[in-house]
Amino acid sequence: MITTSRISPVHGWLIIDKPLHMTSARVVSLVKKKLGGIKTGHAGTLDPLATGVLPLALGEATKTVQYVMTGRKQYRFEVTWGEARTTDDREGQIMTTSGKRPSKEEILAVLGNFQGKILQTPPCCSALKINGRRACDLMRQQKPVQPAPRFVEIFSLQLQDVISPDCAIFEIECGKGTYVRSVARDMGQTLGCYGYASAIDRLSVSQFQKKQAISLEKLASLDENVILREYVKEIPDVLDDIPAVPISEAQAMRLRLGQGITADALPDVNNEKRPVLLCLDLSGKPVAFVRHHENKLWPERVFNI
């Protein structure tokens, strides 16, 4: 399909439904090529064996990743009982097996152990860095990998279905840094039968929902301008948790130059409850993220839009 010239520079978010057996980096490469080389970054890496919501930041939206990715995530995942694997998913080698299979009642009884703030050890094969090197790279080089346990927060963990004695489906809502593979592994250990995540589908990341996601196949079939017009979410639209404050053109100019603006001029600002604000110019375009200091709002990240 021949793509017409682009409507205008693109700054926003595109939500992709990542397919199985593809890296997040590969998705970025394909989308970047489709959209004419625009700067693109992903938020919340998905493993090749995981599917689902992969938010992509385009253009100046890449400056918002750290602010967007502090929200909750939801996953639907399958656990296969009876095996412990090196990667805590079906890609890894079998380390040990068990003939025990948990009943539905036994599974329900342990779910409370995996809710709230809990101590979790990340999988040995992960993107987590150990002494400056990714754990997955160390593992491929057959070097010892011992990720340190850390606290994560799980808001809910529910049993959705028991498919067979060997397999069950769960849904989880969790905070940043939680590994679903570790939840599957630890449930298996608690139940005395071992287990690994045999399928993972991400349903949401912060406010990005699966119903908003577009497949790579559909993306490839669409004209570039159709994608930008119908599927790209504007920067202010995805920052629901950060109050947006309109400012004058003179104030916008000061922020773009790295200078502060007087907080008293913005009566809606509550500095204690709103540590970060998004300033918008008179046309509604984002100017900068700002923080309060000494009765002024100082630019933390400035947008070039």
Secondary structure, 3 states (H helix, E strand, C coil): CCCCCCCCCCCEEEEEEECCCCCHHHHHHHHHHHCCCCCEEECCCCCCCEEEEEEEEEHHHHHHHHHHCCCCEEEEEEEEECEEECCCECCCCEEEECCCCCCHHHHHHHHHHHCEEEEECCCCCCCCEECCEEHHHHHHCCCCCCCCCEEEEEEEEEEEEEEECCEEEEEEEECCCCCHHHHHHHHHHHCCCCEEEEEEEEEEECCEEHHHCECHHHHHHCCHHHHHHHCCEEHHHHCCCCCEEECCHHHHHHHHCCCCEEHHHCCCCCCCCCCEEEEECCCCCEEEEEEEECCEEEEEEECCC
